[in-house]
């Protein structure tokens, strides 16, 4: 995945999701498939707001979990790629300085 700083991420607006304990369950209505995120995946999901890039999200992950920034970025990019491939996330080109 290209960790281009000009890309920010937003959740697919057609999805439904629910947080349960430390996991997040996401339902994609186009194929009625249920996806479950673990604790760190749920943490990232909660912070995907249409204003954060992969690097921004990885920085939050590194601050909140005992993980190096490099590992956080690799893991974050991997999750974002997986979520995009399943059409759960939509990459959005940043406009007018929307990326932090």
Helices and strands as residue ranges (DSSP letters): E 7-11, E 16-20, E 23-28, E 33-37, H 39-47, H 54-64, H 69-85, E 89-93
